[in-house]
Amino acid sequence: MNGSRLDDFLTLSRSHPWELAPFSESLPDGGQVQVWDTGVLCIEPVAPAGRDLVLSCGIHGNETAPIELCARLLNAILSGRLPCRQRLLFIFGNPAAMNLGAREVEENLNRLFSGAHARGDKTNKERQRAARLEQYVERFYRSREGTERLHYDLHTAIRPSAYEKFAIYPFTHGAPYSRNQLAFLCRAGVDTILLAHGPTTTFSYFSAHVFGAHAFTVELGKVMPFGQNDASRFAAMERNLEQLIGEPDWQPAPVDIKQIRVFRVCQEIVKQSEQFCFHFSEKVANFHAFPPGTLLAEDGERQWFAHEQEEAVVFPNVRVANQQRAALMVMATELPPEMLA
């Protein structure tokens, strides 16, 4: 697509970080590429197969590895090297934060979905962006019924992890967990799963709850600046996505569920004030375990301890805003066979 406005869609989006006028172009095989907004691009194949796939990245602007991965996939499709056989919506979430090399501009975008952007009296660009992204996902999924809906929201974590790649499985409200999706993630190198313990305002929960999508927040490693990511560390995920996009009936090979580490949330630590502090090092990795009785954090008179069995910490962040989650404490669990489908 030489000379196309889409030659570098990521650069185009970053040069228009909050809004881009819609336009469309044709793929070499006759499919249509529709740009809906900055960072939002829909691909409509000539004869789409049975999946509608959302790939989102850059919801936090400094999480660059997934951004680069999605840009590689998109460029392969636009050049004709990767045939696109599924309807596909690419979302590069927060181009303005990418330009700053920052997690966010004013507010954490991944806490603004499921209508959270409209709560309270605060207004900012990220809240407006969350509202538009909800509308684009609805437009994408509602335009076709009876398909398998997928959404992989790709991230990297602020700190290292004892298990480098892991995924958060949004709260299912009692619905079973998907064996096929667990196999997809495991074959993509994501062999650790954290089961969410309730509704949240994340992007993946929005797609799962509102549209019945198989949706996941996928952590692919540690935050690095643009150009400093080792693409080989994400090769398994990239290969799986290429097969999912390019082969109409592709399925991941089954896996033994016992190969997958599973954790459940046992407590949530919420920052209440500027007195909040952790009682462990800032360098502690995700899934670092603490023995029972360990003082984990305090905030004025409030204290949090590890309870009756070993608990591990995930996403500790003392710098979150007041009333926001500062950490999750999790413990190992198993998926009962009756909860798998």
N, C-alpha and C positions, 0 to 999 in steps of 0.2 A: 504493500500500500504506500509506495513511495510518493511523497508530496502530500500525503493525507494529513489532516489535522490530528489524526490519531497516532502519528508516528511515535509520539511519546506522551501517552495520556496522563501519566503521573506528573510529568513536568507541566503539561497544560493545566492540570488541576491545581498544582501548587502555585502557578502564576495567577490563578483566579481562586483564591483559597476559600471563599465563602459562597460564590455563585458563578455558574457558567451557563450561558444560553444553550438550550437543547439543540442538537443536530444529529443527523444520521448519515451513515455510509454503508456501502455494501462490502461483504467479504468476498474473497476470490471464488468461493464455492456458491455464491448467490445468497448466503445468509445476510441478515441485517444487523448492523451495530447501531444501537440507539444510545446516545449520550443524553441522560436525563438531567444531569446537574454536575457540578464539580465533583469529581471522584466517584460518580455513579454512572455505570455503563451496563446496558443490557444487550445480550447477544441472543438473537432469535434465529436458530438454524432453519434451513429450508424444510426439513422433516424432523422435528425434535422427537427424541425418545421420551421415556416415561418419567424423567426426573426434572424437577425445577430446583436449581442449585444456587444458593446465595453464598458467595465468598466475600467476607469482610475482613478488613485489616486496617491498621492505622487509626482505630478508634482512640487509641492513645498515640500521639504523634511521634514519640521517641522510640516506639517499638518497631524497629526498622526491618528486621529479618522477614516478618510476614509481608510487609509492604513490597520488599524486593522480590519475594517469592511470587506474589500475585502479579507483579509487573512482568515477571518472566513468563508466566502462564498467558497473560493477556497478549504480550508481544508475539508469543508463539502462535496464538490463534489468529491474530491480525495478519501475520506474515503468511499464513497457510501451512505452517509446519505442524501445527496441532489442529486436527479437525475438531470442530465443536458440534457434538451430537446431542447435547442437552441444553435446554434453556438455562441461561446463566446470567446472574446479576453480580457484577463486581462492585464492591463498595470500598473506596479508600476514605476512611471515615472523617479524619480531621486534618485536612491539608494545611490549615493555618498553624496548628500545633507542630506539624512536620517541619514547617519553615522555621519555627523557633527551636527545634530540637527538644521540644518539651512534651511532657505527658498530656498537658492540657493548656488552653489559653486562660480560661477563667474557672472552669468547672469540669469535673470528671464526666466525660460524655457517657461512659458506661454505667452511670448511675442515673441516667435521665430518660430511660425508656419505660414502656408501659404507662405512659402518661405522666411520669414524674417531671418532665419538662414543663408541665403546666401548673404544678403545685407550688404554692407560696406566691410571694410577690416579686420574686427575682426574675429579671430578664437579661439574657445575654445571647451571644451568637451560638454558643454550644447548645443552649436550650432550643433555639430555632432550628439548628441543624438536626438535633434528635427528633424533633417533630417531623421534619421533612424526610428523614431516613425511615421513620415508621410508615409514612405515606408511600414511599417508594417500595418498601417490602410488601405492603398491602397491594399495591398496584401490580407487582410482579406475581405474587401468589394468586390473587383473585382473578387474574386474566385466564387461568386455566384450572379446571377442577379434575379430580380423580388421579392426580399424579403423586409420586413420592416427593415430598418437600424436604429439602436439606438446607442447613445453614451451618457453616463452619466459620466461627468468628475467631480469627487467628491473632494471637498475642505473643509477647515475650514478657517475662516477669522482671521486676525491679532488681531482684537479688538472685543469686544462684539457688539451685534446688538439689536436694538429695536425690530426687528423681527428675532428670533434666526436663523431660517432656510429660505433661499431664493435662488432663481435660476435666472441666467441670460439667457434669451432667445436670442440666436444669431440673428443678423440682417437677415431678411428673404428675402430681395430684393423684397418685395411686395407679396410674397406667404402668404397664410393664416396661422394663428396659430392653432395648433392641440388641439381640445377639449380633446381628449383621453390622450395626454401627460400632459396637465394641470391637468386632473383628476389623473393621475399617481402620479404627484408631490404632489398634495394636499393630496391624501390619504397616501403619505409617510411623511406627516408632513411639507411639503414645501409649505406654503400657501401664499408666497409673491414672485412675479415675477417682474424682471426688464427687460424691453424690450431694447435690444441694439439699438443704433441709427445709426450704420454704420458698415462697415467691420472692423474686428480686426485681430490681429495675435494670438488669443487664440486657444487652442486645439479644443474646442467645435465648434467654427466658422469654422475651417478647415474642420471638418467632415460634418457639415451642408452644407457648400457652395460647397465643391468639390464633395461630395458623396450623397447629398440629404438626409442625415441622420436627424432624430429627435435628436438633440444634445443640451446639456445644461451644463453650468457650475453651479454646485450645491454646495452651501455653507451650511454646516451642523452644524455650531456653531463656537466656538472660538478655536484657536490653543491651544493645550495642549501637554506636553511631552508624549512619549510612556508610556503606563501603567497607565496613569492618566485620561483616558477618561471614562465617564459613559456610557456604552454600551446601557443602557435603553433609553438614549436620542435619539438614532438612531434606535430604534427597529422597528419603522414603516417603515423606508426606507429599513432596512434589510429584513423585512417580505415581502414587495412588490417585492424586487429583488428576493427573494427565489421563490415566486410564478411565477414571470416572467420567471425565469430560469427553473423551474421544471414542469410547467404546460403548455403544448404546446399552448393552445388556451386561456389562461387566459387574462382577461381584467379588469382593475380597474372599480369599480362602478362609474357611472357618478356623477359629482358634479355640483352644481349651480355655474356658473362662478362668480356670485356676492360674493361668499365665498372667492374668491382669491383677495388679494391686488395686484394691478398692478401699476407700476411706469414707467415713461419714462424719458430719459435723457434730461435735459434742458441746461446743459453746462458741458464742460470738462475743468478741470484745469490742465494745463501742466507746469511742472517745467522747467524753462529756465536756471537758474543759481543757484549758491550756496547762493545767497541772498534770495532765496525763503523761505517764512514762512507762516504758517496759523495764522489766528487771532481767533482761538478757541483752546480749551484745547486738549492736546494729548489723554486725556481720553474720548473724545467724541465718542459715539457709532455710528455704522452704522445706517443710517436712522434718526439720530438726525436732527430735523427741525429748520430752521432759518427764521425769519420774513423778509419781503421785506426790502431792503436797508442795510442789514447786510454786513459789510466788512468781506469777507471770507478768502482771501489770498492776498499776494502781492509778487512781484518779481521785484526788482528795481522800474522802473516807472510803471509797469503793476499792476493793481488791479482787483480783482474779487469781485462782490457783488451778493447777492441774489436779484432776480429781482421782477417782479410785483406780484408774489404770493409766498406762503411758499415753500421753497426748502429744501430738505433733502440731507445730505452728505452720500456718500457710498465710501468705500475703501480709506479714506484719509491716505496718507503715505508720510511724508515729506522727507523720506530717499531714495526715488527712484532716479535713475540716471537722469541727465539733459536730456531734451527732452522726458521724460516719463510722463505718466499720474500720477498726484499726488492725484487727487480725481475726482469723478463724482458728479454732483449735479442733483438731480432727483425730480420729482413732481408726485403726484398721478394722475392717468388717468383711463380710462375704455377701455375695448376691445370692439369695435363695433361688433355687430353680423355678419356683412358681412365679417369681418376679421377672423372668426372662421370656421374651417372645421373639 
